[in-house]
Amino acid sequence: MAFQRISLTPEELLAAFQRAVEPLLYPSETDAPVEVMHLTVQQVGGAISEQDLQRLFYSGEDCQPIAQDIRWAEANRLESNGTKAFFGELADVITTYADNTFTVHHPAHRDLAYSWRQLRDLFFDHLVRQRYFRAQLADPDSARADLYLIGRHLHIEFDPDTNEIQTKELDWFALKTYVIET
């Protein structure tokens, strides 16, 4: 038997991300929508860095806003710094801390936690080379920081006769939002 695709196509993944972010607003002083972006390998390259983010979103003539500081963190597993920075407690119904204390979240938060989990699972089930970026904007927008969660789509094929798996890295997907901190 031939190899069978077991991953979503780029179009299916984009549609799934768009459905997942629809009910969500990223909490800060101004709740912001989460935007889904599809970036080609030609735009980004094989890996993504702070310089790539600066080039893609904060450079060029009359570019507004201007990022004054871009920081990144790995986001390749649930407990990584980037994942914690982006999702925090958003996907928790109950948050348990290292000292065994816990927080039971408000019913409104709990209802959205399942949507945040769906978004998180889509991200980790379909993307590799994941990174989190925080771009602090320059004046007059210095109270705003843009947040990005970026990963590369993985095409996966499986041969049921041999149990062999083949993979190929495709384009990049980004989840973008912002926070206001005054």
Backbone bond lengths (Angstrom), bond angles and torsions (degrees), N, CA, C in turn:
res aa  C-N    CA-C-N  psi(-1)  N-CA   C-N-CA  omega(-1)  CA-C   N-CA-C  phi
1 M - - - 1.450 - - 1.526 109.11 -
2 A 1.295 117.34 153.81 1.461 122.49 -177.90 1.518 111.13 -87.12
3 F 1.324 114.29 168.27 1.460 120.22 176.08 1.528 109.93 -65.76
4 Q 1.328 115.10 143.91 1.456 121.87 178.67 1.523 108.61 -120.95
5 R 1.329 116.15 134.93 1.463 120.39 177.31 1.520 108.16 -68.86
6 I 1.341 117.22 129.44 1.461 120.66 177.20 1.533 111.27 -118.13
7 S 1.313 117.21 0.70 1.460 121.02 176.63 1.524 109.43 -103.85
8 L 1.310 115.66 164.28 1.455 120.18 177.18 1.524 110.29 -72.29
9 T 1.322 116.12 148.32 1.459 119.98 172.20 1.526 107.61 -70.62
10 P 1.327 118.73 162.92 1.468 119.77 176.82 1.533 112.71 -56.08
11 E 1.310 117.15 -39.82 1.465 120.58 179.74 1.536 111.37 -66.63
12 E 1.334 116.60 -41.04 1.463 120.73 177.76 1.526 111.11 -65.36
13 L 1.328 116.41 -40.24 1.459 120.10 -179.78 1.526 110.74 -67.01
14 L 1.317 117.53 -43.40 1.459 120.83 177.65 1.525 110.35 -58.94
15 A 1.322 117.01 -45.80 1.469 121.08 179.15 1.531 110.84 -63.23
16 A 1.324 117.63 -40.79 1.471 121.27 179.36 1.532 110.80 -64.55
17 F 1.334 116.98 -42.88 1.465 120.43 176.79 1.529 110.28 -62.35
18 Q 1.314 117.60 -43.83 1.465 120.46 -178.95 1.525 111.88 -63.21
19 R 1.331 117.36 -39.10 1.466 120.41 175.60 1.528 110.66 -66.09
20 A 1.330 116.74 -39.71 1.467 120.66 -176.57 1.531 112.18 -67.40
21 V 1.323 118.60 -36.55 1.468 120.19 -177.23 1.528 112.99 -83.75
22 E 1.314 117.10 -13.82 1.466 121.20 -174.06 1.536 113.88 -51.49
23 P 1.349 119.72 -47.42 1.474 118.16 -177.50 1.529 114.07 -84.86
24 L 1.330 118.01 0.34 1.461 120.66 -168.84 1.527 113.43 -99.80
25 L 1.319 114.84 141.17 1.455 123.28 168.18 1.521 106.57 -127.46
26 Y 1.333 116.23 133.44 1.458 120.14 -177.90 1.527 108.46 -80.05
27 P 1.322 117.94 122.46 1.463 120.09 -172.74 1.532 113.58 -75.99
28 S 1.296 115.07 131.68 1.466 124.58 168.70 1.517 105.09 -163.62
29 E 1.309 118.62 -159.72 1.460 119.88 177.41 1.529 110.82 -62.11
30 T 1.294 117.25 -29.03 1.460 122.94 173.57 1.520 106.63 -126.33
31 D 1.316 117.39 110.10 1.459 120.07 179.95 1.524 109.03 -64.66
32 A 1.329 115.81 127.79 1.466 121.39 -173.78 1.522 110.87 -117.50
33 P 1.331 116.52 145.87 1.466 118.95 175.87 1.529 110.52 -68.87
34 V 1.316 115.74 161.23 1.463 122.11 174.14 1.520 106.55 -102.99
35 E 1.313 115.82 124.76 1.464 122.26 -178.69 1.526 109.03 -100.84
36 V 1.315 116.89 140.24 1.460 122.16 176.55 1.527 107.87 -103.25
37 M 1.319 115.85 130.61 1.458 120.51 -178.71 1.520 109.55 -125.46
38 H 1.321 117.15 139.22 1.459 123.96 174.54 1.521 106.68 -109.15
39 L 1.331 116.69 119.71 1.457 122.47 -178.07 1.525 108.78 -118.80
40 T 1.298 117.01 132.34 1.462 120.08 -178.11 1.523 111.28 -78.61
41 V 1.315 115.15 160.68 1.465 120.79 175.41 1.529 109.32 -62.36
42 Q 1.318 117.71 -33.41 1.462 121.15 178.31 1.534 110.63 -63.53
43 Q 1.322 117.71 -34.36 1.458 121.28 178.29 1.519 112.11 -74.23
44 V 1.336 116.44 -39.64 1.459 121.41 -170.28 1.523 112.24 -102.26
45 G 1.317 117.67 -47.59 1.452 122.22 -171.86 1.518 110.27 102.95
46 G 1.326 116.53 -162.05 1.458 121.62 -175.80 1.514 114.61 -83.91
47 A 1.317 117.33 -18.20 1.462 122.83 178.21 1.520 106.99 -142.99
48 I 1.313 117.46 164.95 1.468 120.00 -179.52 1.518 109.96 -125.07
49 S 1.327 114.91 136.69 1.459 121.68 -176.87 1.521 110.16 -129.88
50 E 1.339 115.56 176.76 1.460 120.21 175.98 1.527 110.59 -59.60
51 Q 1.333 116.06 -38.86 1.461 120.56 179.95 1.529 111.26 -64.18
52 D 1.332 116.41 -38.00 1.463 119.77 177.50 1.529 110.39 -64.25
53 L 1.325 116.58 -43.85 1.458 119.98 179.35 1.531 110.26 -62.01
54 Q 1.328 116.33 -43.51 1.472 121.06 177.68 1.532 109.58 -59.00
55 R 1.309 117.29 -46.69 1.468 122.26 -178.47 1.525 111.64 -65.10
56 L 1.338 116.99 -42.84 1.458 121.14 -176.10 1.531 113.83 -71.46
57 F 1.333 117.13 -38.20 1.453 119.52 -168.99 1.525 115.80 -121.19
58 Y 1.328 118.34 -14.23 1.461 119.43 -172.31 1.522 113.53 -133.76
59 S 1.304 118.22 26.90 1.464 119.08 178.35 1.522 109.11 -135.07
60 G 1.293 115.48 168.57 1.453 120.69 -178.48 1.513 110.64 107.57
61 E 1.318 115.06 167.75 1.457 120.66 -178.85 1.516 111.09 -63.18
62 D 1.317 114.86 137.25 1.464 122.27 176.10 1.528 112.98 53.31
63 C 1.312 116.29 33.20 1.464 119.79 -179.33 1.521 109.77 -76.74
64 Q 1.297 115.57 120.91 1.456 122.44 174.15 1.510 106.73 -129.26
65 P 1.267 122.07 133.11 1.451 127.27 2.51 1.531 112.09 -82.80
66 I 1.318 115.19 172.97 1.457 122.92 178.57 1.527 108.30 -110.77
67 A 1.329 116.64 127.79 1.463 120.65 177.61 1.523 108.83 -87.33
68 Q 1.326 116.53 127.63 1.462 119.50 178.46 1.523 111.86 -95.16
69 D 1.325 117.19 -21.18 1.458 120.64 -177.96 1.523 108.45 -153.89
70 I 1.318 116.65 124.76 1.465 121.35 177.53 1.517 107.95 -119.87
71 R 1.320 115.92 125.65 1.468 122.57 177.94 1.518 108.21 -120.10
72 W 1.331 116.05 152.12 1.460 119.60 178.82 1.521 110.18 -133.19
73 A 1.316 114.91 163.23 1.459 122.57 174.94 1.518 108.09 -150.63
74 E 1.314 116.51 152.68 1.456 120.71 175.07 1.522 109.37 -63.59
75 A 1.316 115.82 146.20 1.464 120.91 177.60 1.520 108.38 -136.59
76 N 1.325 115.91 43.70 1.462 119.56 -171.54 1.520 115.08 -97.35
77 R 1.301 118.05 6.30 1.460 121.58 175.04 1.521 107.92 -162.77
78 L 1.305 116.33 166.88 1.459 119.76 -172.82 1.518 113.77 -60.69
79 E 1.329 117.60 -35.44 1.461 119.05 -176.55 1.526 113.37 -94.60
80 S 1.329 118.74 7.67 1.464 120.35 178.95 1.523 110.14 -72.03
81 N 1.320 116.06 156.75 1.463 121.65 -175.56 1.527 112.51 -59.29
82 G 1.322 117.46 -42.42 1.458 120.25 -179.40 1.512 112.86 -65.80
83 T 1.320 116.16 -39.73 1.462 120.26 178.71 1.522 110.13 -65.55
84 K 1.320 116.41 -44.01 1.458 120.25 177.62 1.524 110.84 -62.92
85 A 1.330 116.89 -39.39 1.465 120.22 -179.15 1.523 111.42 -65.84
86 F 1.325 118.00 -39.55 1.462 120.31 -177.62 1.531 111.54 -79.30
87 F 1.323 117.44 -49.99 1.460 120.13 -173.61 1.528 113.47 -90.64
88 G 1.336 117.10 -29.99 1.459 119.39 -179.50 1.509 111.50 47.71
89 E 1.329 116.59 -124.15 1.464 122.41 179.42 1.527 111.87 -99.95
90 L 1.323 117.87 10.64 1.469 120.81 -174.89 1.528 112.96 -60.26
91 A 1.329 117.82 -33.92 1.468 121.06 -176.82 1.529 112.58 -94.77
92 D 1.321 117.17 6.03 1.466 121.20 -177.93 1.522 111.92 -92.78
93 V 1.307 116.01 138.53 1.458 122.40 167.84 1.526 107.65 -90.29
94 I 1.327 114.94 -41.86 1.460 123.35 172.68 1.519 106.15 -128.49
95 T 1.315 117.53 128.74 1.455 121.33 176.60 1.523 108.29 -102.49
96 T 1.327 116.50 124.01 1.459 122.43 178.30 1.519 108.28 -108.51
97 Y 1.318 116.67 135.24 1.460 122.51 -176.74 1.528 110.49 -104.92
98 A 1.330 116.29 166.94 1.465 122.45 -175.78 1.525 112.68 -59.24
99 D 1.321 117.94 -29.75 1.468 120.40 -179.27 1.536 112.49 -87.86
100 N 1.340 116.55 14.65 1.465 124.64 178.98 1.523 114.58 71.03
101 T 1.315 117.95 9.78 1.458 119.28 170.38 1.530 107.17 -81.59
102 F 1.310 116.12 166.13 1.458 118.82 -178.63 1.515 110.41 -150.13
103 T 1.313 114.73 161.88 1.458 122.83 175.42 1.517 107.75 -124.72
104 V 1.317 116.35 127.69 1.458 121.72 172.61 1.519 105.39 -95.79
105 H 1.318 116.40 119.28 1.458 120.29 -173.10 1.525 112.63 -78.60
106 H 1.303 114.70 153.73 1.464 125.18 178.54 1.531 109.57 -55.57
107 P 1.332 118.49 146.65 1.470 120.58 -179.57 1.528 114.26 -53.74
108 A 1.323 118.53 -37.41 1.474 120.06 178.72 1.528 110.48 -63.92
109 H 1.322 116.64 -39.98 1.470 120.94 177.25 1.524 110.16 -66.36
110 R 1.318 116.25 -42.75 1.463 121.10 -178.00 1.524 111.20 -60.57
111 D 1.337 116.97 -39.54 1.467 120.23 179.49 1.523 111.27 -61.79
112 L 1.325 116.68 -40.28 1.470 120.22 -179.76 1.530 112.84 -80.13
113 A 1.323 117.87 -19.49 1.469 120.68 -179.32 1.525 111.01 -56.36
114 Y 1.317 116.74 -37.91 1.466 119.76 -179.91 1.530 111.37 -67.21
115 S 1.312 117.74 -34.63 1.471 120.73 175.71 1.520 110.60 -68.54
116 W 1.340 117.14 -40.96 1.469 119.78 176.77 1.534 110.93 -63.74
117 R 1.336 116.60 -37.82 1.472 120.00 176.94 1.527 110.95 -62.92
118 Q 1.329 116.17 -42.00 1.464 119.67 178.96 1.528 110.37 -60.91
119 L 1.322 116.86 -43.02 1.464 120.51 177.97 1.523 110.86 -63.69
120 R 1.325 116.50 -45.67 1.467 121.20 178.83 1.526 110.90 -60.01
121 D 1.323 117.25 -44.85 1.458 120.59 -178.90 1.523 111.72 -66.02
122 L 1.317 117.92 -39.96 1.476 120.44 175.61 1.521 110.13 -58.31
123 F 1.318 115.25 -44.76 1.467 120.49 -179.19 1.528 111.00 -60.46
124 F 1.325 117.39 -49.14 1.465 120.25 -175.48 1.521 113.70 -80.16
125 D 1.308 118.30 -22.68 1.464 120.49 -179.69 1.523 113.31 -84.27
126 H 1.319 117.86 -12.21 1.464 119.73 -173.94 1.522 115.19 -130.19
127 L 1.332 117.83 -8.54 1.456 120.30 -175.82 1.523 111.30 -123.82
128 V 1.324 115.40 149.83 1.458 122.99 174.48 1.530 107.77 -126.81
129 R 1.319 116.76 173.85 1.468 122.96 -178.95 1.536 111.50 56.52
130 Q 1.330 115.04 41.99 1.448 121.75 -174.26 1.533 111.88 -75.04
131 R 1.324 114.23 140.41 1.460 120.77 174.86 1.520 110.08 -143.99
132 Y 1.308 113.60 152.14 1.455 122.96 174.35 1.519 107.15 -109.37
133 F 1.315 117.03 136.83 1.457 122.20 176.31 1.518 109.07 -128.37
134 R 1.307 114.45 142.46 1.463 122.16 173.11 1.520 106.47 -125.29
135 A 1.335 115.80 118.70 1.461 121.59 -179.53 1.527 108.37 -110.67
136 Q 1.336 115.76 106.71 1.459 120.74 177.46 1.524 107.63 -78.75
137 L 1.309 117.02 126.78 1.453 120.71 -175.84 1.525 111.46 -84.15
138 A 1.320 114.58 154.61 1.465 122.08 179.45 1.527 109.65 -84.38
139 D 1.332 115.91 167.73 1.459 121.27 175.66 1.517 109.99 -56.55
140 P 1.271 120.78 142.00 1.460 128.62 9.77 1.531 113.29 -89.69
141 D 1.321 118.56 8.68 1.466 123.19 -177.07 1.524 112.60 -104.09
142 S 1.337 118.21 28.21 1.467 121.17 -171.20 1.533 113.78 -67.13
143 A 1.320 118.72 -12.92 1.471 120.33 176.35 1.525 111.42 -81.92
144 R 1.327 116.51 -6.89 1.469 120.91 -175.83 1.532 110.59 -106.39
145 A 1.333 114.76 140.10 1.464 121.84 171.35 1.521 107.44 -128.78
146 D 1.327 116.48 129.58 1.458 121.46 175.38 1.522 108.44 -86.66
147 L 1.329 116.23 136.13 1.463 122.18 179.71 1.515 109.16 -114.80
148 Y 1.331 115.53 136.00 1.456 121.70 179.82 1.523 108.75 -130.27
149 L 1.314 116.27 138.93 1.455 123.04 169.46 1.519 104.33 -123.42
150 I 1.328 116.33 114.18 1.459 121.13 -169.46 1.526 109.82 -125.84
151 G 1.327 115.87 140.30 1.454 121.08 176.21 1.513 110.88 -153.85
152 R 1.307 114.57 164.74 1.462 121.35 -177.66 1.527 109.41 -102.45
153 H 1.322 115.19 129.73 1.462 122.93 -177.80 1.529 109.98 -65.39
154 L 1.319 116.51 133.60 1.457 121.64 -179.95 1.525 109.90 -109.99
155 H 1.321 115.81 117.65 1.470 122.48 174.20 1.524 106.61 -83.47
156 I 1.338 116.73 127.20 1.465 121.12 -176.37 1.522 109.13 -125.67
157 E 1.324 114.65 130.42 1.463 121.40 174.88 1.517 109.12 -123.68
158 F 1.343 115.31 148.49 1.461 121.80 -175.22 1.525 109.16 -133.19
159 D 1.338 116.30 135.81 1.465 121.75 173.90 1.523 107.57 -103.99
160 P 1.341 117.80 108.53 1.465 120.17 -176.78 1.529 113.44 -66.46
161 D 1.329 118.09 -20.53 1.463 120.36 179.64 1.525 111.95 -76.49
162 T 1.331 116.74 -34.96 1.465 120.65 -175.90 1.531 113.38 -112.41
163 N 1.331 116.60 -7.84 1.468 122.80 -174.31 1.527 112.97 62.96
164 E 1.315 116.95 17.56 1.461 121.34 178.19 1.527 109.84 -78.44
165 I 1.322 115.31 141.03 1.463 122.04 176.77 1.525 108.06 -118.11
166 Q 1.317 115.70 133.49 1.463 122.05 174.50 1.518 108.37 -117.99
167 T 1.325 116.02 140.93 1.462 120.08 179.41 1.519 110.10 -129.99
168 K 1.305 114.58 154.64 1.467 121.93 175.19 1.517 107.37 -147.36
169 E 1.332 116.36 130.56 1.457 120.55 178.55 1.524 109.38 -81.24
170 L 1.338 115.15 132.63 1.457 121.81 -177.85 1.531 109.61 -109.21
171 D 1.312 117.52 -144.04 1.457 122.67 -177.86 1.531 111.48 -74.23
172 W 1.313 114.65 178.43 1.454 123.41 -178.45 1.533 110.41 -100.75
173 F 1.323 115.53 148.92 1.458 122.23 171.59 1.519 108.19 -126.10
174 A 1.320 115.35 142.95 1.463 120.68 179.65 1.522 109.70 -130.89
175 L 1.315 114.36 140.98 1.455 121.99 168.35 1.524 104.97 -105.65
176 K 1.327 116.44 123.89 1.459 120.49 -176.58 1.522 109.69 -125.33
177 T 1.329 115.43 136.51 1.446 121.86 173.74 1.517 107.23 -151.56
178 Y 1.317 116.72 -170.56 1.468 118.97 177.64 1.521 109.43 -149.54
179 V 1.338 113.63 162.16 1.457 121.46 175.07 1.518 107.53 -126.57
180 I 1.319 115.03 150.35 1.468 122.55 173.50 1.511 106.21 -113.20
181 E 1.319 116.58 126.30 1.462 121.25 -178.27 1.518 108.50 -131.68
182 T 1.321 115.46 105.00 1.479 118.97 179.17 1.498 110.76 -110.69
